[in-house]
Every structure is written in structure tokens, then in C-alpha cells.
Amino acid sequence: MQISHSKKLFSRAQQRIPGGVNSPVRAFKSVNMTPLFITRAQGSKLYDADGNEFIDFVGSWGPMILGHAHTEVIRKLEETLLKGTSFGAPTEGEILLAEMICEAVPSVEMLRLVNSGTEAAMAVLRVARGYTGRDKIIKFEGCYHGSVDPLLVQAGSGAMTLGIPDSPGVPASFVEHTLQAKFNDLDSVIKLVEENSNKIAAVIIEPVAGN
């Protein structure tokens, strides 16, 4: 496969972007190759800077559930952008989206929209700790919850992808309340709960360990 243009772009990126990418998972180090620089996408296909075509099994790590450049999505985006891009104030659209999510997922009674999964994880831990008055969190080895320092332990992304057990740059004091259970191992969870009775604020897990 010809990837000379991607190699040139990666070399150029490394001059201004640490590591040449803006997210560790995009570095392709776990598969030992140069990152592919994507130029466009349509439907289920991705096209890189060298003109190679790929079937997209990643879906931008989740959100592209309708495929790329879906005509109805593009139409609604154009319609919305013509009304303005950002207001710093509430809109009816936020209410409509919240109502749709709650209707689609009955267990969700209320929600707050945030910019990223990292912010969502940070907020939910704060709420859980504030409500319970407890500090400890149980997470699972190999599960990734964004760039949240207390959760960057056996995170399954970035450093963990390279086989490094903990993420560099996270002080030990930041993770002293983070307990690690083994994924799909109920006994390991029960053991942690029994050992930390009345100290656990929340258990956080990826339904499918995608990292």
C-alpha cells in the first residue's frame, strides 16, 4: 500500500504537534505503522492522502453511526449553521435532544450535554463523590474514560496501548482513590467492594471495552 503522502504529512505534523497527532490512539504505534492522514469520507468509506480507500470500521470512535457525509445530516447542519454557530446561551434544540435521548433510553431520566467524554467522566465522578460523601472509584483494567487523571490507570489507551501499566505524568496522589477491577470478572469487583465497604462512590465501566 502506498502511503508516501501520509508519511510526509506525519513528518510535517511532528514539527508542530507533539508526537505528530492530537490523540495518542491516532499514532498507530500499536500496529507499528505511520498514521494514515484522511482527506475525505463518504458513507462507509475513508480515503487517505495517497488515494487509498478503506472500509471504516472505526466510525470516528463511535459517533459516525449514520456513516460519513449523510445527505440528511449535511442538510440539517447547513440549515442550522445559517442560524449561527455558537450563542453561549440555551436553545430549544438542547431540550429536544435531551427529550429524544430520554425517550430512547428509559433508564436515563435526566442528562446534561458536555463537550467530550472526558468532561462527562469528570462530572459524573464529582457528582457521585458529592452525593455519597465517599472518595473511592472502581474502574476496570483496559477501559478508557478520557483524559481524566484519576482514571488514567490501566486505561487501555495511549500509554496502556504500548504496554506501560500506568500513564506517565499522573502523580500517585491523583489515583490513590482509584481501585482497579478485572474486566468481566465479578469476583474481583466483589473483593474490592468487601475490602472498601462504605468508601466507594461509584463504579465506572465501558459496556464494551473498546480500547
C-alpha positions as CSV (number, residue, x, y, z in Angstrom):
1,M,0.0,0.0,0.0
2,Q,1.4,3.4,-1.0
3,I,1.4,5.9,1.9
4,S,4.2,8.3,0.9
5,H,1.9,11.4,1.3
6,S,0.8,10.3,4.8
7,K,4.5,9.8,5.7
8,K,5.3,13.4,4.5
9,L,2.3,14.8,6.4
10,F,3.3,12.9,9.5
11,S,6.8,14.3,9.3
12,R,5.4,17.8,8.9
13,A,3.0,17.3,11.8
14,Q,5.8,16.3,14.2
15,Q,7.4,19.7,13.7
16,R,4.4,21.4,15.4
17,I,2.3,18.8,17.1
18,P,3.9,16.6,19.9
19,G,4.1,13.1,18.6
20,G,2.6,14.3,15.3
21,V,-1.0,13.6,16.4
22,N,-3.6,15.2,18.7
23,S,-4.7,11.9,20.4
24,P,-2.4,9.0,21.3
25,V,-4.8,6.5,19.7
26,R,-4.2,8.1,16.3
27,A,-0.4,7.5,16.4
28,F,-0.8,3.9,15.0
29,K,2.1,2.7,17.2
30,S,0.1,-0.3,18.4
31,V,0.0,-1.5,14.8
32,N,3.6,-0.3,14.1
33,M,2.9,1.9,11.1
34,T,2.7,5.6,10.1
35,P,-0.7,7.2,10.8
36,L,-2.9,7.5,7.7
37,F,-4.0,11.0,7.0
38,I,-7.6,11.1,5.9
39,T,-8.7,13.6,3.3
40,R,-12.4,12.7,2.9
41,A,-15.1,10.2,3.6
42,Q,-18.4,9.1,2.2
43,G,-20.8,6.6,3.5
44,S,-18.8,3.6,4.9
45,K,-15.6,4.6,3.1
46,L,-12.5,6.6,4.1
47,Y,-9.9,8.0,1.6
48,D,-6.4,8.9,2.7
49,A,-3.9,11.4,1.3
50,D,-2.5,8.8,-1.1
51,G,-5.9,8.0,-2.5
52,N,-6.3,4.6,-0.7
53,E,-9.8,3.6,0.0
54,F,-10.8,1.9,3.3
55,I,-13.9,0.5,4.8
56,D,-14.4,2.4,8.0
57,F,-14.9,0.0,11.0
58,V,-13.9,2.7,13.5
59,G,-16.7,5.3,12.9
60,S,-14.6,8.1,14.4
61,W,-14.5,6.0,17.6
62,G,-18.3,6.0,17.9
63,P,-20.2,9.0,16.6
64,M,-20.4,8.3,12.9
65,I,-23.3,5.8,13.3
66,L,-25.0,7.2,10.2
67,G,-21.9,7.0,8.0
68,H,-19.9,9.9,6.6
69,A,-21.4,12.9,4.8
70,H,-25.0,11.5,5.0
71,T,-27.1,13.8,2.9
72,E,-29.8,14.5,5.5
73,V,-27.2,15.2,8.2
74,I,-25.4,17.6,5.9
75,R,-28.7,19.3,5.0
76,K,-29.6,19.8,8.7
77,L,-26.1,21.0,9.5
78,E,-26.2,23.6,6.8
79,E,-29.7,24.7,7.9
80,T,-28.5,25.1,11.5
81,L,-25.2,26.8,10.7
82,L,-27.1,29.5,8.7
83,K,-28.8,30.5,12.0
84,G,-25.5,31.0,13.8
85,T,-22.7,28.8,15.2
86,S,-22.5,29.4,18.9
87,F,-24.6,31.5,21.3
88,G,-23.3,30.9,24.8
89,A,-27.0,30.6,25.8
90,P,-29.6,27.8,26.0
91,T,-31.5,26.8,22.8
92,E,-34.6,24.7,22.2
93,G,-32.5,22.2,20.3
94,E,-30.8,21.2,23.5
95,I,-34.2,20.4,25.1
96,L,-35.3,18.4,22.0
97,L,-32.1,16.3,22.0
98,A,-32.4,15.6,25.8
99,E,-36.0,14.6,25.3
100,M,-35.1,12.2,22.4
101,I,-32.3,10.6,24.4
102,C,-34.5,10.1,27.5
103,E,-37.2,8.6,25.3
104,A,-34.8,6.3,23.5
105,V,-33.1,5.1,26.8
106,P,-35.7,4.7,29.5
107,S,-33.1,4.4,32.3
108,V,-31.9,7.9,31.5
109,E,-34.2,10.3,33.5
110,M,-32.1,13.5,33.1
111,L,-28.9,14.4,31.3
112,R,-26.5,17.3,30.8
113,L,-24.8,17.9,27.4
114,V,-21.0,18.4,27.6
115,N,-18.2,18.8,25.0
116,S,-16.4,15.4,25.4
117,G,-16.4,12.1,27.1
118,T,-13.6,13.4,29.3
119,E,-15.8,16.2,30.7
120,A,-18.7,13.7,31.2
121,A,-16.5,11.3,33.2
122,M,-15.1,14.2,35.3
123,A,-18.6,15.5,36.1
124,V,-20.1,12.1,36.9
125,L,-17.3,11.3,39.4
126,R,-17.7,14.7,41.0
127,V,-21.5,14.2,41.4
128,A,-21.1,10.7,42.7
129,R,-18.5,11.8,45.3
130,G,-20.5,14.8,46.3
131,Y,-23.7,12.8,46.7
132,T,-22.2,9.9,48.6
133,G,-19.6,11.7,50.6
134,R,-17.2,9.0,49.5
135,D,-13.9,9.2,47.6
136,K,-13.1,5.8,46.0
137,I,-13.9,4.8,42.4
138,I,-13.9,1.4,40.9
139,K,-12.8,1.2,37.3
140,F,-11.8,-1.8,35.1
141,E,-8.5,-2.6,33.6
142,G,-8.4,-1.8,29.9
143,C,-11.3,0.6,30.0
144,Y,-10.8,4.2,28.8
145,H,-12.8,7.2,30.1
146,G,-11.0,10.1,28.6
147,S,-8.1,12.2,29.8
148,V,-9.2,12.2,33.5
149,D,-6.1,11.8,35.7
150,P,-7.7,9.6,38.3
151,L,-8.9,7.3,35.6
152,L,-5.7,7.1,33.6
153,V,-4.7,3.9,35.3
154,Q,-4.6,0.7,33.2
155,A,-6.6,2.9,30.8
156,G,-6.4,0.8,27.6
157,S,-5.4,3.8,25.5
158,G,-2.3,5.9,25.0
159,A,0.4,4.6,27.3
160,M,-1.5,1.4,28.0
161,T,-1.6,0.6,24.3
162,L,2.2,0.4,24.4
163,G,2.1,-1.9,27.4
164,I,3.1,0.7,30.0
165,P,1.0,-0.1,33.1
166,D,0.3,3.5,34.2
167,S,0.1,6.8,32.3
168,P,3.2,9.0,32.7
169,G,2.6,12.4,34.2
170,V,-0.1,11.3,36.6
171,P,1.0,11.7,40.3
172,A,0.4,8.8,42.6
173,S,-1.7,11.0,44.8
174,F,-4.2,11.6,41.9
175,V,-5.0,7.9,41.7
176,E,-4.9,6.9,45.4
177,H,-8.7,6.6,45.4
178,T,-8.9,4.6,42.1
179,L,-9.5,0.9,42.5
180,Q,-8.9,-1.4,39.6
181,A,-11.1,-4.4,38.9
182,K,-10.6,-7.0,36.1
183,F,-13.0,-6.7,33.2
184,N,-15.6,-9.4,33.1
185,D,-14.5,-10.8,36.4
186,L,-17.3,-10.3,39.0
187,D,-15.2,-11.8,41.8
188,S,-12.6,-9.1,41.5
189,V,-15.4,-6.5,41.9
190,I,-16.9,-8.2,44.9
191,K,-13.4,-8.4,46.6
192,L,-12.9,-4.6,46.1
193,V,-16.3,-3.8,47.5
194,E,-15.8,-6.0,50.5
195,E,-12.4,-4.5,51.2
196,N,-13.6,-1.0,50.8
197,S,-17.1,-1.1,52.5
198,N,-18.7,2.3,52.7
199,K,-15.9,4.0,50.9
200,I,-16.9,3.6,47.2
201,A,-18.6,6.5,45.5
202,A,-19.1,4.9,42.1
203,V,-18.3,2.1,39.6
204,I,-17.5,3.3,36.1
205,I,-17.2,0.9,33.1
206,E,-17.4,0.8,29.4
207,P,-20.3,-1.5,28.4
208,V,-17.9,-2.8,25.7
209,A,-14.2,-2.4,26.3
210,G,-13.4,-0.7,23.1
211,N,-9.8,0.2,23.9
